[in-house]
Amino acid sequence: MHALPRPSATAASPARREAFAILLELEKGSAHADDLLRGSRVSKLSPQDRNLATALVLGTLRWQIELDGIIRTLLTKPNARLDLEIQIALRLGTFQLLHLDRIPAHAAIGESVALAKLAGHKFASGMVNAVLRKLAALPKPQLISRSFANPQQLAEATAHPTWLVERWTSLYGFEATKAICHHGQQQPELTIRLSSPELEVELAEQGIDLAPGAILTDARRVLSGDITATEAFKSGKVRIQDEGSQLIGELAGHGEKILDACAAPGGKTLILAERNPHAKITACEISPARFEALRSRVAASLYAAQIEVQQADAAKLPDPALYDLVLADVPCSGTGTLGRNPEIRHRLKPEDLARHHDRQCAILKGALRAGTSRAIYSTCSLEPEENQKVIAEVLADVSDWRQISVLEVLHELREEGRLAPQSASGLQNATAPDGSLTLLPGSLGPDVQTDGFFIAILEKRV
């Protein structure tokens, strides 16, 4: 193998600097990668740099467990404690060397060294250079095994926490777990919702190639083009939203006075407004930062006049029995969104599920106190503690509500022409005997890509 060129002394590229900054922010806080990658800093990058920054951030997070294991084997002292900036520089370089074939090794190494220097670690940058050059000299097939026959091997091959893969295998079986893990390592399909069908012509003229939704007739999949650069997106006429998330808003149905109990970031709130143009909608959010983002999004939408945004705790709503339709899309672990928010796998601990469960029960009870007719409970979690067990515990205490089958409402949507024909059988198979719907990533077939969601519909007894 030819000797690698010496690393360049020039500063790191804008894409790598931004990827480094985002990864550092994620390590130090509770932000989500998906949100940061749609932020103002990334939007100022060129399209090419924006794409590279996104690939670097999400790819490094998806493969971080694998990357850290490989880095340790290449350190002179494998148990040495690395400064966070050095660790991130090494992860970025290792990810590029192992997973991005179009990036030359000298660029991956040189820019990682530059990142370490920019972070103030001039001495340690030599170690970054040595480790990555050692890695680049190794043949790739010897580094990574993609074969697996049990949950432990699957976890190692797909860079997921072993405890999570073992849990999913016990819940859903090994084949379904393989599909979940595979989805977690892929860039999610980009799906959008249009405020009017006429926008398709405008978007096509701007180089946006769209395909019909795989689940909903009002959804569109973006095949090519930068949707975020269009005026329709900037004005709020086009919204990026996973089809499973859109389905929750569709399943909610109709009402005159509607409560979205945990509304941020607002995508489902706007679907409620679309589907109920004459309704008065109250959208609640407890987090100050998320409340401000929600308020701004609603104010810029076509539905600002019918939506009242409140900063409130959904578990402690003051006005009982006020709304004929309530949506409780509660905060959760997010294990159904590991492809979109891969950092969750590094933060979540088994004991977190009990904490989420208690909070979710409190929110659902608050939502039912506010409701008079129908309530929708949903999460983007795959964990029973946050899903079926919440419904069971709450209904054991709240006797005047009952669960109905999601199939009833899916039938209504199908009759209205709102469901894509090819999704009907998959959605039916995903509906449990208790009537709840669990969308497992990869479970609806190769042509239907969605994050993981749980949806249950409750009605007040007459």
C-alpha positions in Angstrom: 0.0 0.0 0.0 1.3 3.4 -0.9 2.3 5.8 1.9 -0.4 8.3 2.8 0.3 12.0 2.2 1.0 14.0 5.4 -2.1 15.7 6.8 -2.8 19.2 5.5 -2.1 22.1 7.9 -5.1 24.0 6.5 -8.2 24.4 8.6 -11.0 21.9 8.5 -13.7 22.2 5.9 -17.0 24.0 6.9 -18.9 20.7 6.7 -16.5 19.0 9.1 -16.4 21.9 11.5 -20.1 22.0 11.7 -20.4 18.2 12.1 -17.8 18.4 14.9 -19.7 21.2 16.6 -23.0 19.4 16.5 -21.5 16.1 17.8 -19.9 18.1 20.7 -23.2 19.8 21.5 -25.0 16.4 21.5 -22.5 15.0 23.9 -22.8 17.9 26.3 -26.6 18.4 26.2 -30.0 16.9 25.4 -30.5 18.2 21.9 -31.5 16.0 19.0 -29.4 15.6 15.9 -32.4 16.0 13.6 -33.2 19.4 15.1 -29.6 20.6 15.0 -29.1 19.6 11.4 -32.1 21.7 10.4 -30.8 24.7 12.4 -29.6 28.0 11.1 -25.9 27.2 11.1 -26.3 24.2 8.8 -28.8 26.0 6.6 -26.1 28.6 5.8 -23.8 25.9 4.4 -23.6 25.2 0.6 -25.9 22.3 -0.4 -22.8 20.0 -0.8 -21.4 20.9 2.6 -24.9 20.6 4.2 -25.2 17.0 2.8 -21.7 16.1 4.0 -22.3 17.5 7.5 -25.5 15.6 7.7 -23.9 12.3 6.6 -21.0 12.8 9.0 -23.2 13.6 12.1 -25.8 10.9 11.6 -23.3 8.3 10.3 -20.9 8.9 13.2 -23.8 8.6 15.7 -25.2 5.5 14.1 -21.8 3.7 14.2 -20.4 5.2 17.3 -20.4 1.9 19.3 -18.4 0.2 16.6 -16.1 3.2 16.1 -15.3 3.5 19.8 -14.5 -0.2 19.9 -12.1 0.0 16.9 -10.4 3.2 18.2 -9.7 1.5 21.5 -7.8 -1.3 19.8 -5.6 1.2 18.0 -4.6 3.2 21.1 -1.2 2.6 22.7 -3.1 2.6 26.0 -6.6 1.1 25.2 -8.0 2.2 28.6 -6.8 5.7 28.4 -9.3 8.5 29.0 -9.6 10.7 25.9 -10.7 14.3 26.0 -14.2 14.7 24.4 -12.9 16.8 21.5 -10.3 14.2 20.7 -12.8 11.4 20.9 -15.1 13.1 18.5 -12.3 13.9 16.1 -11.3 10.3 16.1 -14.8 9.1 15.6 -15.3 11.4 12.6 -12.0 10.2 11.0 -12.7 6.6 11.7 -16.3 6.8 10.3 -15.0 8.4 7.1 -12.3 5.8 6.7 -14.6 2.8 7.3 -17.9 3.9 5.8 -17.4 6.7 3.2 -15.6 5.3 0.2 -15.6 8.6 -1.8 -13.5 10.5 0.8 -9.8 10.0 0.3 -8.0 8.7 3.4 -5.6 11.6 3.5 -8.6 14.0 3.7 -10.3 12.1 6.5 -7.1 12.0 8.5 -5.9 15.5 7.8 -9.2 17.2 8.6 -9.6 15.2 11.8 -6.2 16.4 12.9 -7.2 19.9 12.0 -10.3 19.6 14.1 -8.2 18.5 17.1 -6.0 21.5 16.7 -8.9 23.9 16.3 -10.3 22.5 19.6 -7.0 23.5 21.3 -5.5 20.0 21.5 -2.3 20.6 19.4 -0.3 17.9 21.2 -3.0 15.3 21.1 -3.5 15.9 17.4 -0.4 13.9 16.8 -2.1 10.9 18.5 -5.2 11.4 16.2 -2.9 11.4 13.2 -1.1 8.2 14.4 -4.3 6.3 15.2 -6.1 7.1 11.9 -3.0 6.4 9.8 -2.7 3.0 11.5 -6.4 2.4 10.8 -6.1 3.4 7.1 -3.3 0.8 6.7 -5.6 -2.0 7.7 -7.7 -3.9 5.2 -11.4 -3.1 5.8 -12.7 -6.7 5.7 -10.7 -7.6 8.7 -12.2 -4.8 10.8 -15.9 -5.4 10.6 -18.0 -8.5 10.6 -21.6 -8.1 9.3 -22.7 -11.7 10.0 -24.8 -12.5 13.0 -26.8 -15.4 14.4 -27.9 -14.1 17.8 -28.9 -10.8 19.5 -25.4 -10.1 20.7 -23.8 -10.5 17.3 -26.7 -8.4 15.7 -26.0 -5.7 18.3 -22.3 -5.7 17.5 -22.8 -5.8 13.7 -25.4 -2.9 13.7 -23.8 -0.8 16.5 -26.9 -1.0 18.8 -26.8 -1.4 22.6 -26.9 -5.1 23.4 -29.6 -4.7 26.0 -31.9 -3.0 23.6 -31.4 -5.7 20.9 -32.0 -8.5 23.4 -35.2 -6.7 24.6 -36.6 -6.3 21.1 -35.8 -9.9 20.2 -37.8 -11.1 23.3 -40.7 -8.8 22.3 -40.8 -9.0 18.6 -38.6 -11.9 17.5 -35.2 -12.0 15.9 -36.3 -11.3 12.3 -38.3 -8.2 13.2 -35.4 -7.0 15.4 -33.0 -7.4 12.4 -35.4 -5.1 10.4 -35.5 -2.6 13.3 -31.7 -2.5 13.5 -31.3 -2.2 9.8 -33.7 0.8 9.7 -31.7 2.3 12.6 -28.5 2.4 10.4 -30.1 3.9 7.3 -30.9 7.5 6.4 -34.6 7.8 6.8 -36.7 8.4 3.7 -37.6 12.1 3.4 -41.4 12.5 3.4 -43.4 15.7 3.3 -46.9 17.1 3.6 -48.2 19.7 1.2 -50.7 22.4 2.1 -52.2 22.0 -1.4 -51.8 19.6 -4.3 -51.0 22.5 -6.6 -47.6 22.9 -4.9 -46.4 19.7 -6.7 -46.1 21.7 -10.0 -44.2 24.5 -8.3 -41.8 22.1 -6.6 -41.2 20.1 -9.9 -40.2 23.4 -11.6 -37.6 23.8 -8.8 -36.1 20.4 -9.4 -37.9 18.5 -6.6 -38.8 15.0 -7.7 -41.7 13.6 -5.7 -43.4 10.2 -5.4 -46.8 9.3 -3.8 -46.8 8.4 -0.1 -46.5 4.8 0.9 -49.1 5.0 3.7 -51.2 8.2 3.1 -52.5 9.8 -0.1 -51.7 13.3 1.2 -48.0 12.4 1.9 -45.2 12.7 -0.6 -41.8 11.1 -0.7 -38.9 13.3 -1.9 -36.8 11.3 -4.4 -34.4 14.1 -5.3 -33.8 17.8 -4.9 -33.3 20.1 -1.9 -36.8 20.6 -0.4 -35.4 22.9 2.3 -34.2 25.4 -0.3 -37.6 26.0 -1.8 -39.8 29.0 -1.0 -42.7 26.6 -0.3 -40.8 25.0 2.5 -39.5 28.3 3.9 -43.1 29.7 3.9 -44.5 26.7 5.7 -46.5 25.4 2.8 -44.4 22.2 2.8 -43.6 20.4 6.0 -41.1 17.6 6.5 -42.8 14.8 8.5 -42.5 11.0 8.7 -45.5 9.2 7.4 -46.1 7.4 10.6 -46.2 10.7 12.4 -48.7 12.0 9.8 -50.8 8.9 10.3 -51.3 9.8 14.0 -52.8 13.2 13.0 -55.0 11.5 10.4 -56.3 8.8 12.9 -57.2 11.5 15.4 -60.3 12.3 13.2 -62.7 15.2 13.8 -63.8 17.5 16.5 -65.1 21.0 17.2 -62.9 21.8 20.2 -59.5 20.0 20.0 -56.6 19.7 22.4 -53.1 18.8 21.4 -51.7 18.1 24.8 -48.0 17.8 24.0 -47.9 19.7 20.7 -44.3 20.6 19.9 -42.9 20.6 17.2 -46.4 21.1 15.8 -46.6 18.8 12.8 -49.6 16.9 14.1 -51.2 20.1 15.3 -51.3 21.4 11.8 -52.7 18.2 10.5 -55.5 18.5 13.0 -56.2 22.0 11.7 -56.1 20.8 8.1 -58.6 18.0 8.9 -60.8 20.3 11.0 -60.9 23.7 9.4 -63.7 25.0 11.6 -62.4 23.7 14.9 -60.8 25.7 17.7 -57.6 24.0 18.6 -55.5 24.4 21.8 -51.9 23.4 21.5 -50.0 22.9 24.8 -46.3 22.5 25.4 -44.5 22.6 28.8 -40.9 23.1 27.6 -40.1 26.9 27.2 -37.8 26.4 24.3 -40.2 24.0 22.5 -43.1 26.2 23.3 -41.4 29.2 21.6 -40.6 27.0 18.5 -44.2 25.7 18.4 -45.6 29.3 18.7 -43.4 30.5 15.9 -44.4 27.6 13.6 -48.1 28.0 14.2 -47.9 31.8 13.7 -46.2 31.3 10.3 -48.7 28.6 9.2 -52.0 29.0 7.3 -53.9 27.9 10.5 -52.7 30.5 13.0 -56.3 32.0 13.5 -57.7 28.7 14.7 -54.9 27.5 17.0 -54.2 28.8 20.5 -50.8 28.0 21.8 -50.4 27.6 25.6 -47.4 26.9 27.7 -48.9 24.3 30.0 -48.3 20.9 31.7 -50.7 18.4 30.0 -50.8 16.5 33.3 -52.3 19.5 35.1 -54.7 21.1 32.7 -57.1 23.3 34.7 -60.3 22.9 32.6 -61.8 19.4 32.8 -64.2 17.9 30.2 -63.7 20.7 27.7 -62.5 19.1 24.4 -64.3 16.6 22.2 -61.0 15.4 20.7 -57.7 15.1 22.6 -54.3 14.1 21.2 -51.7 13.0 23.7 -48.5 12.4 21.7 -46.4 12.1 24.8 -42.7 12.5 25.4 -41.0 9.1 25.3 -37.7 7.3 24.9 -37.9 7.6 21.1 -36.6 4.1 20.3 -38.7 4.0 17.2 -36.7 6.9 15.7 -33.1 5.7 16.0 -32.5 6.2 12.3 -33.5 9.8 12.6 -32.1 10.5 16.1 -29.3 7.9 16.5 -27.9 9.6 19.6 -30.8 8.2 21.6 -29.2 4.8 21.7 -26.2 6.2 23.6 -28.3 8.1 26.2 -31.1 5.7 27.0 -30.8 3.4 30.0 -33.2 0.6 31.0 -34.2 2.4 34.1 -35.4 5.4 32.1 -38.4 3.5 30.8 -40.1 3.4 34.3 -39.6 7.2 34.6 -41.1 7.7 31.2 -44.0 5.4 32.1 -45.0 7.4 35.2 -44.9 10.7 33.3 -46.9 9.3 30.4 -49.6 7.9 32.7 -49.9 11.3 34.4 -50.2 13.1 31.0 -52.8 10.6 29.7 -54.9 10.9 32.8 -54.8 14.7 32.4 -55.8 14.4 28.8 -58.7 12.2 29.6 -59.9 14.6 32.3 -60.0 17.3 29.6 -61.8 15.1 27.1 -65.5 14.5 26.5 -65.5 12.0 23.6 -62.3 10.7 21.9 -58.6 10.6 22.8 -55.6 9.5 20.9 -52.5 8.2 22.8 -49.3 7.9 20.8 -45.5 7.6 21.2 -42.5 7.1 18.9 -41.3 4.3 21.2 -41.2 0.5 20.7 -41.3 -0.3 24.5 -44.4 -1.8 26.1 -43.7 0.2 29.3 -44.5 3.4 27.4 -47.3 1.9 25.3 -49.6 -0.9 26.2 -48.7 -0.8 29.9 -49.6 2.9 30.0 -53.0 2.3 28.5 -53.7 -0.7 30.8 -52.7 1.2 34.0 -54.7 4.4 33.1 -57.8 2.5 32.1 -57.7 0.5 35.3 -58.0 3.8 37.2 -60.3 5.7 34.7 -63.4 3.6 34.3 -65.4 5.9 32.1 -63.1 5.5 29.1 -62.5 2.4 27.0 -60.1 1.5 24.2 -61.5 0.9 20.7 -59.7 -0.7 17.7 -57.6 1.4 15.4 -59.0 -0.8 12.6 -62.4 1.0 12.9 -60.7 4.4 12.1 -58.4 2.9 9.5 -61.5 1.7 7.7 -63.0 5.2 7.8 -59.7 6.6 6.3 -59.7 4.0 3.6 -63.3 4.9 2.7 -62.4 8.6 2.5 -59.5 7.7 0.2 -56.9 8.9 2.7 -54.9 5.6 2.9 -52.6 4.5 0.1 -54.1 1.1 -1.1 -50.8 -0.7 -0.7 -50.6 0.1 3.1 -53.9 -1.5 4.1 -52.8 -5.1 4.8 -49.6 -4.0 6.5 -51.5 -1.7 8.9 -54.1 -4.4 9.6 -51.3 -6.8 10.5 -49.7 -4.2 12.7 -52.9 -3.9 14.8 -52.9 -5.9 18.0 -55.8 -7.8 19.5 -56.3 -5.0 22.0 -56.9 -2.6 19.1 -53.6 -0.7 19.3 -51.4 -0.1 16.3 -47.6 -0.6 16.6 -45.5 0.4 13.6 -42.2 -1.4 13.7 -39.5 0.1 11.4 -39.3 -2.3 8.4 -42.4 -4.2 9.3 -44.7 -2.9 6.6 -42.7 -4.2 3.7 -39.7 -2.9 1.7 -41.6 -0.2 0.0 -43.1 1.3 3.2 -40.5 3.1 5.3 -41.5 4.7 8.5 -40.2 5.3 12.0 -41.6 3.3 14.8 -44.9 4.4 16.5 -47.5 3.2 18.9 -51.1 4.5 18.6 -54.2 3.7 20.7 -57.6 5.3 20.5 -59.8 5.7 23.5 -63.5 6.7 23.7 -65.6 7.9 26.6 -68.3 5.5 27.6 -71.8 6.8 27.0 
